[in-house]
Amino acid sequence: MPFDALDRLQKNGKRAAEVAAVLAKYGLADLLRWLDVDWIQNRLRSADGQRLHDQPLPVRIRLALTDLGTTFIKLGQVLSTRPDLVGAELAGELALLQAATTPDPPEVARATVEAELGQPPERLFAAFEPAAFASASIAQVHGARLFDGTEVVVKVQRQSVRERAEADLEILEALARLAERHSALLRPYQPVAVARQFRRTLRRELDFTYERRNLEAFAQRFAGDPTVRFPRSVPALSTRSVLTMERLRGIGAADTAALRASGEDLGAFARHGAALYLAMLFRDSVYHADPHPGNLLLLPGGVVGVLDCGMVGRIDQGLRQQVEAMLFAAVEQDAAELAEIVLRLGKAPIDTDRTALCGEIDEFLADYVGHTLHDLDVSAALQNLFDLVRRYHIVLPAPLSLLLRTLLVLDGTSRALDRDFSLAELIEPFYRQAVRRRLSPRALARRVRRNLRDWDRLLDTLPRDARDVLGRLREGSLRMRLEHTHLDAVLNRVTLGILVAALVLGGAALWANNAPPRLAGVPLLGLLLFALAGWLGWRLLRAIRRSGEL
């Protein structure tokens, strides 16, 4: 067991014990059954989880994460964007996570503003509401007014949230390292990589300067679009822990009754919102990655207001080309090409049955390709694609998974506003642009130049490398280095098994020869060897049983 991971758990022992107790409370103790740490296992056994066992597992996981607070709520929200890891059902449940909490007292928020901005709120704003009108796990929001009369909101980071998050991140990273080493069930899903990605995501959310820059960038990109509005930030009144921005007054997209009573064209509102996100995805390659109804407002005139730009996804050129290639393969119903792209993009087990995967993708394409765009259910298609990827234990790159999840949520949010909404119809113009861009003379010339550079590099280095390899082979100095991972536990078990067998054979030999010393005619050394073999054998069986790999 890696000592650095255990050291981190010991360092945060009280909080780690709280995590274990909450998991047990919700009947989730089995999630840590691979963790061979007595002071954790004792708490798992002692907690009472019976009263919640009638709830479905995804619901219990969501409730447990809510109880554990800020860091774990954010972890659940990040995992809700990875149906390829946790499955569509659990991802959908985690998307319901809400982080509404009791706000810090007014004097605490006031002290934070003064410490960050250098002056008390009364000198910085013409008016400042000491009581927060909204509060989440990371921050709370206060109403205010600038001296020029502009209404703003002041987002203030909760007290000590950064310190608590760092402790929780250490626990999560330690558990991820132990899981990758000892849990065969979790290892294919790369828990260490997921923990590191989550650490980066949470640290960005804890630094409000990222959200301010995102607001400014989005506002600049959509400055000429009258159907979209982002709140303007106030840089002079913003820091890492305080963000001041324009207050948008409208109707939340989750308030269906108020939306219908507004008299606005909800179909146009849904189309404007979807067009906004598609432009971000396929035009700008930088997009607001959390399009749930709570982050969208209906402003007067059917304008779409966008809130909470802390979570942003980015698409690099390589991923864009692969996504476009997937679309082309799907439209042409080329199952073999689509399977090859999925395997090239994701990380699949070595023994993946490519023929079976190709067959399932062929069936998937038959179900969704060939229908009219209006009848194409994008949500169902993406859900089935995630199920297929998860069934074959293929781990998609985090940016691609987030992109697909954003499309899934966007389709659901838009359909809730307008039953006749069709995301596929809005995607079609972007698809046509992608085709023109991919087949343009400039793009073809760029691909030819890139391929020529690759071939030139290969032809330049291949003769020299081949000469070096052949020379070393002829001299007998060619060496090959093999690296293995996760074999320590296997070798330890094999060694322990051999030792148990040797003790049994030694004890049997001493017993058969009635070797002295004896007590009541029983050879004591033989009895001792049998007892030691039994104890070691019991420990070996217990370790195998806990690993779940009988």
N, C-alpha and C positions, 0 to 999 in steps of 0.2 A: 504494500500500500504506500503511495507516495507521501513522504513526510511533509512536504510543503502544503499539501492539501489538508492533512490532519492538523498541522500547525495553525492554519487559518481557522479551522473549525474550533480548535481549542481556544484560540485568541478571542473568538466571538462566541464562547460557549453558551452564555446565557441566552443570546439571541437565537443561536442554533437550536437550543432546547425548546424555545418558544415555537420555532418553525415546526419541529417534530411534533410538539403537543397539538398544534393547530391541525396538522395533517391527520393525526390520530383522531382528533375530535370529529372530523368529517369523514372518518372511515377510510382514510387514504394512507394508512401506515404501510401497506404493501409497497408503496412507491419507493420506500427506503429500505426494503428488506435486504437488498444487496449490500447495504452499508454496515460493515462489521465493526461498529463502535458501541461499546457497552452502554456508555452514558446516554447515547441517543436511543438505543434499543429499549432500555428500561423505561424511558418516557413513552415510547410508542406502545408498550404493553400496558402501561398504567392508565392511559387516557380512555375516556368513555366516548365511543363513537356510535353507539347503537341507535340513538334516536334519529340520526340523519341517514341511515342506511337505505331508507325507502326512496330517497332522491336519486335520480340518475347520476352516473359518475361525472359527466361534464358539469352538471349543476353543482355538485359537491366541490369540484376543483375550482369553479368560479367563486363560490362562497369562501373557500379556504384562502384563495388569493386576496379576496377583499378583506378578510380578517387580518392578514399579514401586513397590510398597509401599502404605502407608496410604491416601494420598489417592486413588490410582487404584483401589484395591480398593473404597473407599467409592463412588467414581464408578460403578464397575460395578454395585454393589448398588443404587444409585439408578436407573441405567438399566434394571435388571432389572424395575423397576416401571413402565417406559414401553414396553410392547410396541407401542404406536402409533407410536413413534419408531424402535425398533431391530428390530422384528419379533418374533414369538412364539418362534422358534427361538433367537435370540441372547439374548432376555430369559430364557428358561429356562436357558440355559447360564450366564449371569451370576448367576442366583440360586444357583448352586452355589459361588460365590466364598466362600472361607473365609479368615479373616485370622489364623489361628493362627501365632504367631511365638515365637521364643526370648525369654523374659521378661528384663527388666532384672535385673542382679545385685541381691541382697537389700539391699545397702547403699544402692543408688540409690533403690529403692522406700522404704526407711526414711527417707532424707533428704527425699524428696518429702512423705511424711506429716508429718514434723517441720516442714518449711517451711510447709506448708498449715495445719496444726492448731496449731502453736506449741509442741508438746511431742513428745518421742519416743514411739513406739508403746507402749513398756513402761509409760509413765505414763498412757496413754489407755485401754488395754485390759488386762483381766486376763490375756489370752493373745493373742499375735499370731504367726502363722506367717510367718517371714521369706521362705520360698520360696513363690512363687505356684503355685497349683494349676491355673490357667487363664491363658492370655495371648493377646491379640489385637493388632491393629495399633495401636489407640488406647490400650488399657488392659490391665492385668493384675489378677488377683483373688487376694486373700490371705484365708485363714481367720482368724477371731479370735473372742474371747469377751469380752462386757462384764462388768463387775464384778457385775451382778445375775445372771450365769449365762447370759444370752441368747447363743445362737450367731449370729454375724453374718459377713458377707463385707465386705471392704474393697476397693473398686474404685479402683485407683491409675493415674492417667494416665501413659503412657510418657514417658520423658525426651526433651525437645526435639521431641515430636511436633507441638506447636502451631506452632513455627517452620518445620519442614519442610512442614507442610500449607499455610502461608501462601505459601511459595515455589512449591509445586506449583499452588496456586490461581491465582497470577499467570500461570504458564505456560498453564494451561488456559483462562483468560479471554482471553489473547493469541491462542492458537490458535483459540478460538471466534470472535473478531473477524475474524481472517484468513480463516477458513472461510466466514463469512457474507458476506464481501466477494468472495472469489475462487473458491469452490467452488459451482457450480450444483447439484451433487448434494446437498450438505448444507444449502444455504441454506433450502429449504422447511421444514426441521425446527428452525429458529430456534436455532442453537447458542449464541448469546449469551444468550438467555433461559434455556436449559438450564443453562449455566455459572453464571449468577447464582442460579438456584434451588439448584443444587448447593452453591454457596458458603454460602448460608443454612443448608442442611441440615447440612453438615459443621460449621459453626461452632456450631450447636446441639448436635451430638453431642460436640464438644470442651468444652462447658460442662455439667458434670454437674448443675448446679442445675436445668436443664430436666428431666432424667430424674427427679430427686427430686420435683419438682412434679408430674410425670405420675404417678408412683407414688402420691403422696398423693391426687391427684384420682381415679384409678381405684379406689383402696381405699375412698374415701368413697362413690363411686357404687354400688359392689357390696358395701357393708357388710352388707346384709341378705340376700345370696345365699350360702347355705352350700356351694354347688358350686364357688365360685371363691375364689382367694386370691392376693393380691399381697403381695410382701415389704414389711414396714414399714421406712421409712427412719429414720435417726437424724440429724436435722438438726444437732445439736450437734457431730457428728463428720463433717460433710460440707462440702465447699467446691466451687469450680469444677473442681478437679482430683482430688478425693477424694470418694468416695461410700460411706457405710457403711449397710448395710441388713441386714434379717433374712435368715438363711440358710434356704432351703427345701430340705428333703431329700426327694427323690422319684426317680422313674424318668423319664428323658428320653423324650419322644414319639418320638425317632428310634431308640431301643433296642427294636426290635420283639420280640426274643427275651425280654428281661426283662419287657416289658409282658405278653406272653402267659403267662409263668411266674408273674406276680403274682397270678393268680386274680381280678383285678378285671374288672368288666364294661366291656370296651373300647368297646362300642357306646354305652353311657351316657356314658363319658368323651368320646367324639367328639362326641356331641350337646351335652353341657355346654359343651365348648370352642367349638363352632360357635354355640350360643345366646349365649355371652358376646360373641363378636365381632359378631353381628348386633344385639345390644342396643346395643353401642357405636356401630355404624353408623347404625341407624335410630331409636334412642331418644336417644342422647347427642350424636350428631354429632361426637364426638371418639373416635378409636379407635387401638388398638395396630396399627401398620401393617406389622408383620413377623411374621406368624403361622406361620413355618416350624417344623418339629418341634423344633429346638434350643432354642426359646424357650418350650416348653410342658413341664410336668412332671405326672406322675401322682402325686398325693399320697395318703396313706392315706384310704380311704373313697371313692375315685373322684373326689376334689376336683382341680380343674384349677389348677395353679400357673403363673403367667405371669411370665416373666423379661424383662429387657432392654427397658425402656420408653423408650429413647432416640428411636426413630423413631415419631412420632405423626402421624396424618392428621386433618384437620379439614374439616368440611362446613358451609358457610354456608347460610343459608336459601334463597338463590337457587339454589344447586347442588342442594340437597335437592328443591326444587320441580321442577327440570328432570329429575332422576333419577326422581322419581315420575311425571312426565309420560311419560318413556320407557317405564316399566313399563306404564302405562295403554295407551299406543299399541301396545306389543308384545302385551299380552293381547287387545286388540281387533283385532289384525292390521291395523293402519292403517299400511301401509308409507310412505305419503306423509308422514304426520305424524311418524313416527319419523325419516325422512330429514331432514325440516325441523329437528327438534330437534337431531340430530347436527350438521348444518351450522351451526346457530345456536350450539351449544355450542363446537364446534371451529373451527379456522382452516383453511379449505379454499382451494385455488387458485381464482382467478377463473374459469377455464375448466372448472370441475368439471361433468361431465355429470350433471345432476340426474336425468334420466330413467333413465339406466343405473344410477345409485346406487339409485334407488327400486326398480328391477327386482330388483337384487341383494338389497336388504333384504327385498323381498317373498318371494324364494326362501328367505332366511335364516329368516324367520318361519314359512314353511311347514314347514321342517325341524324346528323346535323348539317351536312353539306347537300346542296341541291334544293333546299327549301327556299321560299321567297324570303327576302331580308326581313320583312315585317313579321313573319311567323317564326323567325329564328330566336330561340330562347337562349340568350347569351349566358344568363345565370346558370341554367341547367347544364349547358355545355361546359362551362368552367368548373362547376362542381364535379361533373363526371371526369373531367381531365385530371383534377386534383386526386380523385379517388383512384384513378388508374395509375398515376405516378406513385402514390403512396403504396398501392398494392404491390408494386414492383420494387419498393424500397429505394426509389430514385430521389435523391435530395437535390432540389433545384437551387440555383444561386439565389441568395436573399433578394437582390434587386428584381429578378424576374418574378419570384413568388409575390413580392410586394406589388408589382405592377399588375399581375393577374388578379390579386386580391382587391386592389383598388377598382378594377373594372367590375368585379363581382359586386362590391358594395355600391358602386355608382349605379349599376343596373337596378339593384334592389331599391335604392333610394328614389330613383327616377320613376320606377313603376308604381311606387307607393303614391306618387303625386299624380301620375297619369297612367291609367291602365292600358292605354293604346300606345304607350311609349315603346320605341324600338331602338335599342342601342346599336344594333347591327346596321340600321339605315344611316345612323350618324357616323359610324366608323367607315362606311364605304368610300366617301370622298378622300379620307386620309389614306385608305388602302390604295386608291387610284394614284394619289400623289406619290406613295411609296413605290408603286410599280414604275411610274415615270422617272422617279429619281434613281431607281436601281438600274433601269435600262437606258438611262441617258448616256450620250457619248462621253461626257466627263467622268461619270461613275465607272463606265467600262474601261476607260483609259487609266483611271486610278487603280482599278483592280489588276490590269495588265502590268502596270509599273510595279505594283507591290509584288506580284508573282515573279516578275523578272528579277527584282532585288533579292527575293528569297532564293531563286535558282542560282543567281550569281554568287550569293553567299555560300550556298551549298557546294557549288562547283569549285569555289575557291578553297574551301576548307577540307572537302572530302578527300582529295589525294593525299594531303599531308596527314590527316587523321588515320587514313587507311595504312599509310606507310609506317606510322608510329605503332599501330596495333600489330601489323605483321612483323615488324622488327622485334618488338617485345615477345611476340609469340615464338619467333625463331630463336631468340636468346633464352627462352624459358623464364623470363622475368614478368610475364603478364600476370597480373593479379586481379581477382574479382572480389568485391566486397558486398556481402549480403547483409541487409538489416531486417530485423524482425520487430514486430510490435505486439504487445499483449501476450507474449509467450511466457513471461515470468511465472504467472500463476499456474500455468500448465506444467512447467518444469518442476515447480515446487511440489505439485501434487504427485507427479511421477516419482520424484525423489522420496517423498514421504511414503508412497505406496511400496516402493522397493525396501525402504527401511522397515516398514511394518512386516513385510514378507520375511525379511532376514531375521527379525526378532522372533517371529513365529517358528521359523525353522530352527533357530538356535535354542529356543525354549523346548521344542519338541525333542531335539537331540539330547539335551540335558535330562529331560524327563525320562526318555527311553533308556538312558544309561544309568538312571538313578544316581546322578552325580551328587556328591556331598557339597555343602552341608545340607542335612535333612532335618525336617521337623515333623514328627509323627509319620515318618516314612515318605514325606513329600519333599522333593528337591526344591530348596528355596530359590536358587538361581533360576531354575526353569520357571517357577511360579512368577518370579519377578519379571522375567522377560515376557511371559504371557500377559501379565497385567499392563506392562508398558506398551506392548503391541495393541492391546485392547483400547487403551486410552488414546494412543495416536490414531488408531483406526477410527475411533469415534469422532475425533476432531476432524479427520479427513472427510468423513461422511457428512458431518455437519456443514463444513465449508462448501462441499458440492451441493448440498441441499439448499443452502442459502443463496448460492449463485443461480439457482433455477435451471441448471444445465445437467440434469440427471441423465 
